Amino acid sequence: QLDIPDHGQLMQLVARIRRMFDLDANPEAINQVLGQDRYLKPLLKKYPGIRAPGHWSMFESCVRGVVGQQVSVAAARTVLARLVACCNPGAEQLHFPRPAELLALPVPDLPMPSRRRETLRRVCTLFAQSATEPRLEDFAELAGIGPWTVDLVSLRGLGQPDRFPEKDLGLVRAWDHLAQGQAALPHAQQHWRPWRSYAANLLWRSLSP
């Protein structure tokens, strides 16, 4: 349900929702490429119609990426929940923190190592000072931002279909379980173009019970 005062925003919001849930994916085209890999083919059958869901905005994806650096998914969720709670005191409806709100939080409300905290503040400053959404290149140049974070933002924040954070520990673990040392991930993922984002989602999905 959408409750908006300006109906002129409707099409823009619908487009963002479609991108967030990857509703314009073409499973047939994706299967034609990924199905040629003998390790991914069983996953395509197990999880038909795989999509590459994203975040609501590039900023949200950047924050999630920084918070998730070198910690488990569960730990990142705990920190993000803390940030949301701190930026929505007493609110019935919660919203994801805005750049200025995160910048205003004191150190005790930013439960992470000091270097990661400073990286998060640099990200918030970049978005707070930009009249439009910053370029991915500007984000990538910030201190504390590495290839894994850039790939994650590209995949989840921008909806790019051909990004693969091959250093992601979850992807490495999923691939090791599938390939059993018979194929190297850096080499294998080169054959999944132009749908590597979907291969990543398949591998992440395979880790679920």
C-alpha positions as CSV (number, residue, x, y, z in Angstrom):
1,Q,0.0,0.0,0.0
2,L,1.2,3.5,-0.8
3,D,0.0,6.5,1.2
4,I,1.5,9.5,-0.6
5,P,0.2,13.1,-0.7
6,D,1.6,13.7,-4.3
7,H,0.3,11.2,-6.7
8,G,2.7,12.5,-9.2
9,Q,5.3,10.4,-7.4
10,L,3.4,7.2,-8.1
11,M,5.2,6.0,-11.2
12,Q,8.6,6.8,-9.7
13,L,7.8,4.8,-6.6
14,V,6.4,1.9,-8.6
15,A,9.6,1.8,-10.7
16,R,11.7,1.7,-7.5
17,I,9.6,-1.1,-6.0
18,R,9.9,-3.1,-9.2
19,R,13.7,-2.7,-9.1
20,M,13.8,-3.5,-5.4
21,F,12.1,-6.9,-6.0
22,D,13.7,-7.3,-9.4
23,L,10.3,-7.9,-11.1
24,D,11.7,-7.3,-14.6
25,A,14.1,-10.2,-14.4
26,N,14.1,-12.6,-17.4
27,P,14.4,-16.1,-15.8
28,E,14.6,-17.8,-19.2
29,A,17.6,-15.8,-20.4
30,I,19.3,-16.2,-17.0
31,N,18.8,-20.0,-17.0
32,Q,20.2,-20.3,-20.5
33,V,23.6,-19.0,-19.3
34,L,23.7,-20.2,-15.7
35,G,22.2,-23.6,-16.6
36,Q,25.4,-24.4,-18.5
37,D,27.3,-24.7,-15.3
38,R,26.9,-28.2,-13.8
39,Y,27.1,-26.9,-10.3
40,L,24.5,-24.2,-10.7
41,K,22.1,-26.2,-12.8
42,P,20.7,-28.1,-9.7
43,L,20.2,-24.8,-7.8
44,L,18.2,-23.4,-10.7
45,K,15.9,-26.3,-10.5
46,K,15.6,-26.1,-6.7
47,Y,15.0,-22.3,-6.8
48,P,13.2,-21.6,-10.0
49,G,12.8,-18.0,-11.1
50,I,15.7,-16.7,-9.0
51,R,15.8,-13.0,-8.7
52,A,18.3,-10.4,-7.4
53,P,16.4,-8.3,-4.9
54,G,17.8,-5.0,-3.9
55,H,17.6,-2.2,-1.3
56,W,15.3,0.8,-1.4
57,S,18.1,3.2,-2.2
58,M,21.8,3.4,-2.9
59,F,22.3,5.1,0.5
60,E,20.7,2.3,2.3
61,S,22.8,-0.2,0.4
62,C,26.0,1.8,1.2
63,V,25.2,1.9,5.0
64,R,24.4,-1.9,5.0
65,G,27.6,-2.6,3.1
66,V,29.7,-0.7,5.6
67,V,28.0,-2.1,8.6
68,G,28.4,-5.6,7.2
69,Q,32.1,-5.4,6.7
70,Q,34.0,-8.3,8.4
71,V,31.0,-9.3,10.5
72,S,28.3,-12.0,10.2
73,V,24.9,-11.3,8.7
74,A,23.3,-11.7,12.1
75,A,25.7,-9.2,13.7
76,A,25.1,-6.7,10.9
77,R,21.4,-6.9,11.3
78,T,21.7,-6.3,15.1
79,V,23.8,-3.1,14.5
80,L,21.3,-1.9,11.8
81,A,18.4,-2.5,14.1
82,R,20.2,-0.4,16.7
83,L,20.8,2.4,14.3
84,V,17.1,2.4,13.2
85,A,15.9,2.4,16.8
86,C,18.2,5.3,17.7
87,C,17.0,7.4,14.7
88,N,13.3,6.6,15.4
89,P,12.8,7.3,19.1
90,G,9.2,6.6,20.1
91,A,8.0,6.4,16.5
92,E,5.2,4.0,15.6
93,Q,6.4,3.7,12.0
94,L,10.1,3.2,11.5
95,H,12.2,4.6,8.6
96,F,15.7,3.8,7.5
97,P,18.0,6.5,8.9
98,R,18.8,9.5,6.8
99,P,22.4,10.7,6.3
100,A,22.0,13.7,8.7
101,E,20.4,11.5,11.3
102,L,23.3,9.0,11.4
103,L,25.8,11.9,11.4
104,A,24.1,13.2,14.5
105,L,24.4,10.0,16.5
106,P,26.9,10.0,19.4
107,V,29.6,7.3,19.5
108,P,27.8,5.0,22.0
109,D,25.0,4.7,19.4
110,L,27.4,3.5,16.7
111,P,28.4,0.1,18.0
112,M,31.2,-0.8,15.6
113,P,35.0,-0.4,15.5
114,S,36.3,3.2,15.2
115,R,37.6,2.8,11.6
116,R,34.3,1.5,10.4
117,R,32.5,4.2,12.3
118,E,34.6,6.8,10.5
119,T,33.9,5.1,7.2
120,L,30.2,5.3,7.9
121,R,30.4,8.9,8.7
122,R,32.3,9.6,5.4
123,V,29.5,7.8,3.5
124,C,26.9,9.9,5.3
125,T,28.7,13.1,4.6
126,L,29.0,12.2,0.9
127,F,25.3,11.7,0.6
128,A,24.4,14.7,2.8
129,Q,26.5,17.0,0.7
130,S,25.2,15.7,-2.7
131,A,22.2,17.4,-4.3
132,T,21.7,14.1,-6.3
133,E,22.6,10.5,-5.7
134,P,26.4,10.3,-5.7
135,R,28.2,8.2,-8.4
136,L,29.4,4.8,-7.5
137,E,32.9,6.0,-8.3
138,D,32.7,8.7,-5.7
139,F,31.6,6.1,-3.1
140,A,34.4,3.7,-4.1
141,E,37.0,6.4,-3.6
142,L,36.2,6.9,0.1
143,A,38.7,5.6,2.7
144,G,37.5,2.3,4.1
145,I,35.6,1.2,1.0
146,G,36.9,-1.9,-0.7
147,P,35.9,-4.1,-3.7
148,W,33.5,-6.2,-1.6
149,T,31.5,-3.2,-0.5
150,V,31.5,-1.7,-4.0
151,D,30.2,-5.0,-5.5
152,L,27.5,-5.3,-2.8
153,V,26.3,-1.8,-3.4
154,S,26.3,-2.3,-7.2
155,L,24.3,-5.5,-6.8
156,R,21.9,-4.5,-4.0
157,G,21.8,-0.7,-4.4
158,L,21.9,-0.2,-8.1
159,G,20.4,-3.5,-9.3
160,Q,23.3,-4.3,-11.6
161,P,22.8,-7.8,-13.0
162,D,26.5,-8.7,-13.5
163,R,28.3,-8.1,-10.2
164,F,29.9,-10.9,-8.2
165,P,31.7,-10.2,-4.8
166,E,33.8,-13.3,-5.1
167,K,35.6,-12.6,-1.8
168,D,32.3,-12.8,0.1
169,L,32.7,-15.6,2.7
170,G,29.2,-16.8,2.1
171,L,29.7,-17.2,-1.6
172,V,33.1,-18.9,-1.0
173,R,31.5,-21.4,1.5
174,A,28.6,-22.1,-0.8
175,W,30.8,-22.7,-3.8
176,D,33.2,-24.9,-1.8
177,H,30.2,-27.1,-0.8
178,L,29.0,-27.4,-4.4
179,A,32.3,-27.8,-6.3
180,Q,34.2,-29.8,-3.6
181,G,37.4,-28.4,-4.9
182,Q,36.8,-29.4,-8.5
183,A,36.5,-25.9,-9.8
184,A,38.0,-22.5,-8.7
185,L,35.4,-19.8,-8.0
186,P,37.4,-16.9,-9.7
187,H,37.5,-18.9,-12.9
188,A,34.0,-20.3,-12.8
189,Q,32.3,-17.0,-12.2
190,Q,33.7,-15.6,-15.4
191,H,31.4,-18.0,-17.4
192,W,28.3,-16.6,-15.7
193,R,28.3,-13.3,-17.4
194,P,26.2,-11.3,-17.9
195,W,24.1,-12.7,-15.0
196,R,26.7,-13.1,-12.2
197,S,24.4,-11.2,-9.7
198,Y,21.9,-14.0,-10.1
199,A,24.6,-16.7,-9.6
200,A,25.5,-14.9,-6.4
201,N,21.9,-15.0,-5.2
202,L,21.7,-18.7,-6.1
203,L,24.7,-19.4,-4.0
204,W,23.6,-17.3,-1.1
205,R,20.2,-19.1,-1.3
206,S,21.8,-22.5,-1.2
207,L,23.1,-21.7,2.3
208,S,19.6,-21.5,3.7
209,P,18.2,-24.6,5.4
